[in-house]
Amino acid sequence: MEARFPDYCGLPFLGIHVATARVEGWALTGSPLPIAAITATYLYFVAVAGPRWMSGRKAFDLRACILVYNLVTAFLSAFFTFRFAKLAYWDLGYSFLQDLDLSGSPASLEIVRLSWWFYLFKLSELSDTVFFVLRKNSHQVSALHVVHHVIVSWNLWLCVTYGAQSHAMLVACLNSAVHVFMYTYYFIAALGPRFRRFLWWKKYLTMMQIGQFVVLLLQAVGMVFVKGNFVPLFVWLQFAQAILFFVWFIAFYSNAYKKRHVSEVRTR
């Protein structure tokens, strides 16, 4: 028999409601103070405390740690991709424009539980920037990188706390699939210069990232114009973020590949 969750609370003035029995008491959900503290500490460390602390020190040799981290992250990203896809699209038959699913079916409840673990997993990816700072690779601590991590952290807090897991399934599947390739790339890169010849596909990785934002933008536009049980705040956040990161990644792609190609042609 399906469980039922008739009592909802949340932010009704924004059209947000949460089935309290699902997530009440779960770590890092509910109050925004814990996630605010985590992201504020992260920003302070990567922008101020970390660089200041490392200024008089040699870069740490974290190669072994980073190899393990990248490999584990790639495997976990693959796990979340296939597990979410199976539960949402195979078991529950979610659509491209999936509205809220607050049912108590086993698959739906499993998505809720798995989304919480996914939330913790994404918080662990803040380690990326910490590694950059400790290795004194300040050029990798870009605004795009840092803003992306902070926004993803808050998105998942909002999603898990206010019951938007069904809204977020396409985002989670696409993002996790891209991260399989991304962390595989990082793993190979961390193996050293001998393996550089296997990294010819870097620009295609950036194109994949751009492609995911196109898909998410199309989904958000569809939710705006199609009637359904959609939460306006979630839809408009997705719309705004898809545009922001699409433009940002296009600019990155242009600077990293197009201008370099023009420069190479001119020097021939």
C-alpha positions in Angstrom: 0.0 0.0 0.0 1.2 3.5 -0.8 2.0 5.9 2.0 0.2 9.2 1.9 1.5 12.5 3.0 -1.5 14.9 3.3 0.1 17.6 5.4 2.3 20.1 3.6 4.2 23.1 4.7 6.9 25.3 3.2 6.8 28.6 1.3 3.2 28.9 0.0 3.7 32.5 -1.2 6.2 31.0 -3.7 4.1 28.0 -4.5 6.4 25.7 -2.6 5.1 22.9 -0.4 6.9 20.0 1.2 5.7 16.6 2.4 7.1 17.0 5.9 7.0 13.3 6.7 9.5 12.7 3.9 12.4 14.8 5.0 11.7 16.0 8.5 14.8 15.7 10.7 17.1 14.8 7.8 20.6 16.3 8.1 21.2 19.6 6.2 17.5 20.0 5.2 14.9 22.3 6.6 16.6 25.4 8.0 18.9 27.1 5.5 21.5 27.9 8.2 23.6 24.8 7.8 23.9 25.1 4.0 24.5 28.8 4.4 27.3 28.1 6.8 28.9 25.5 4.5 28.8 27.6 1.4 30.0 30.8 3.3 32.9 28.8 4.8 33.7 27.4 1.3 33.7 30.9 -0.2 35.9 32.3 2.6 38.4 29.5 2.3 38.8 29.5 -1.5 38.8 33.3 -1.8 40.6 34.5 1.4 41.8 32.0 4.0 43.1 29.3 1.7 45.3 31.5 -0.6 46.5 33.5 2.5 47.5 30.3 4.3 49.2 28.9 1.2 51.1 32.1 0.3 54.2 31.1 2.4 54.0 27.4 1.8 54.8 25.0 -1.0 52.0 23.4 -2.9 50.8 20.1 -1.5 51.4 17.0 -3.5 47.9 15.6 -3.6 48.2 13.4 -6.7 47.3 10.1 -5.1 44.4 11.6 -3.2 43.1 13.4 -6.3 43.3 10.2 -8.4 41.2 8.3 -5.9 38.8 11.2 -5.6 38.3 11.6 -9.3 37.8 7.9 -9.9 35.3 7.5 -7.0 33.4 10.6 -8.2 33.2 9.3 -11.7 31.8 5.9 -10.5 29.3 7.6 -8.1 28.2 9.9 -10.9 27.5 6.9 -13.1 25.6 5.2 -10.2 23.3 8.2 -9.7 22.8 8.6 -13.5 21.6 5.0 -14.0 19.7 4.8 -10.6 17.8 8.0 -11.1 17.0 7.2 -14.7 15.8 3.8 -13.8 13.5 4.9 -11.0 12.2 8.1 -12.7 11.8 7.1 -16.3 11.5 3.3 -16.2 9.6 2.6 -13.0 7.6 5.8 -12.7 7.3 6.9 -16.4 8.3 10.5 -15.7 8.0 12.8 -18.7 10.2 15.5 -20.1 7.9 18.1 -18.5 7.5 16.2 -15.2 5.4 18.0 -12.6 5.5 17.4 -8.8 5.3 13.8 -7.6 4.3 13.7 -3.9 3.0 10.2 -4.0 4.1 7.5 -1.6 5.0 4.8 -4.1 8.2 2.8 -3.3 10.0 4.2 -6.4 9.0 7.8 -5.5 10.2 7.4 -1.9 13.4 5.9 -3.1 14.0 8.9 -5.3 13.5 11.1 -2.2 16.1 9.1 -0.2 18.5 8.9 -3.1 18.2 12.7 -3.7 19.4 13.3 -0.2 22.5 11.2 -0.8 23.0 13.0 -4.1 22.8 16.3 -2.1 25.6 15.1 0.2 27.6 13.9 -2.8 27.4 17.3 -4.5 28.5 19.0 -1.3 31.5 16.6 -1.3 32.4 18.0 -4.8 33.3 21.3 -3.1 36.6 19.5 -2.4 37.5 20.2 -6.1 38.2 23.9 -5.2 39.9 23.0 -1.9 42.4 20.8 -3.9 43.0 23.7 -6.3 43.9 26.0 -3.4 46.1 23.5 -1.6 48.0 22.8 -4.9 48.3 26.5 -5.6 46.5 26.2 -8.9 44.8 29.5 -8.5 44.0 29.8 -12.2 41.6 26.9 -11.8 39.6 28.7 -9.1 37.5 30.6 -11.6 34.3 32.5 -10.9 32.4 30.0 -13.1 33.8 27.1 -11.1 33.0 28.6 -7.7 29.6 30.1 -8.6 28.5 26.7 -10.1 29.4 24.8 -7.0 27.5 27.3 -4.7 24.4 27.3 -6.9 24.3 23.5 -7.2 24.6 23.2 -3.4 21.7 25.6 -2.8 19.6 24.0 -5.6 19.8 20.7 -3.9 19.0 22.0 -0.5 15.9 23.6 -2.0 15.0 20.5 -4.0 15.3 18.0 -1.1 13.8 20.3 1.5 10.8 21.4 -0.5 10.0 18.2 -2.4 11.1 19.0 -5.9 12.8 15.8 -6.6 10.6 14.9 -9.6 11.3 18.4 -11.1 15.0 17.8 -10.7 15.3 14.3 -12.2 16.3 15.5 -15.7 18.8 17.9 -14.2 20.3 15.2 -12.0 20.5 12.7 -14.8 22.1 15.0 -17.3 24.5 16.6 -14.8 25.6 13.2 -13.4 26.1 11.8 -16.9 28.3 14.8 -17.8 30.3 14.4 -14.6 31.1 10.8 -15.5 33.0 12.1 -18.5 34.3 15.1 -16.6 35.9 13.2 -13.7 37.2 10.5 -16.0 39.0 13.3 -17.9 40.3 14.7 -14.6 41.5 11.2 -13.6 43.4 10.7 -16.8 44.9 14.2 -16.6 46.1 13.5 -13.1 48.0 10.5 -14.3 50.6 12.8 -15.7 52.1 14.1 -19.0 52.5 10.7 -20.5 48.7 10.4 -20.7 48.1 13.8 -22.3 47.5 12.2 -25.7 44.4 10.6 -24.4 42.8 14.0 -23.6 42.1 15.2 -27.1 38.4 15.2 -26.4 38.5 18.1 -23.8 36.6 20.6 -26.1 33.9 18.0 -26.6 33.4 17.8 -22.9 32.8 21.5 -22.8 30.3 21.0 -25.7 28.5 18.4 -23.6 28.2 20.8 -20.7 26.8 23.5 -23.0 24.4 20.9 -24.5 23.0 20.1 -21.0 22.1 23.7 -20.4 20.3 23.9 -23.8 18.2 20.9 -22.8 17.4 22.3 -19.3 16.5 25.7 -20.9 14.1 23.9 -23.2 12.5 22.0 -20.3 12.1 25.3 -18.3 10.5 27.0 -21.3 8.1 24.1 -21.7 7.1 24.2 -18.1 6.3 27.9 -18.4 3.9 27.4 -21.3 2.4 24.0 -20.5 -0.1 23.5 -17.8 0.9 21.3 -15.0 1.6 21.0 -11.3 4.9 22.9 -11.6 6.4 25.1 -8.8 7.0 28.5 -10.4 10.1 29.3 -8.3 11.8 26.1 -9.4 10.9 26.6 -13.0 12.2 30.2 -13.1 15.4 29.3 -11.2 16.1 26.6 -13.7 15.4 29.0 -16.6 17.7 31.7 -15.2 20.5 29.4 -14.3 20.3 27.6 -17.7 20.8 30.9 -19.5 23.5 32.1 -17.1 25.6 28.9 -17.4 24.9 28.6 -21.1 26.3 32.0 -21.8 29.2 31.5 -19.3 30.2 28.2 -20.9 29.9 29.6 -24.4 32.3 32.4 -23.4 34.7 29.9 -21.8 34.5 27.7 -25.0 35.2 30.7 -27.2 38.2 31.9 -25.1 39.6 28.4 -24.7 39.3 27.0 -28.2 38.1 29.5 -30.8 40.6 32.2 -30.0 43.4 29.7 -29.6 42.6 28.3 -33.0 42.7 31.7 -34.6 46.0 32.4 -32.9 47.4 29.1 -34.2 46.3 29.9 -37.8 47.9 33.3 -37.6 51.2 31.9 -36.5 51.5 29.4 -39.3 
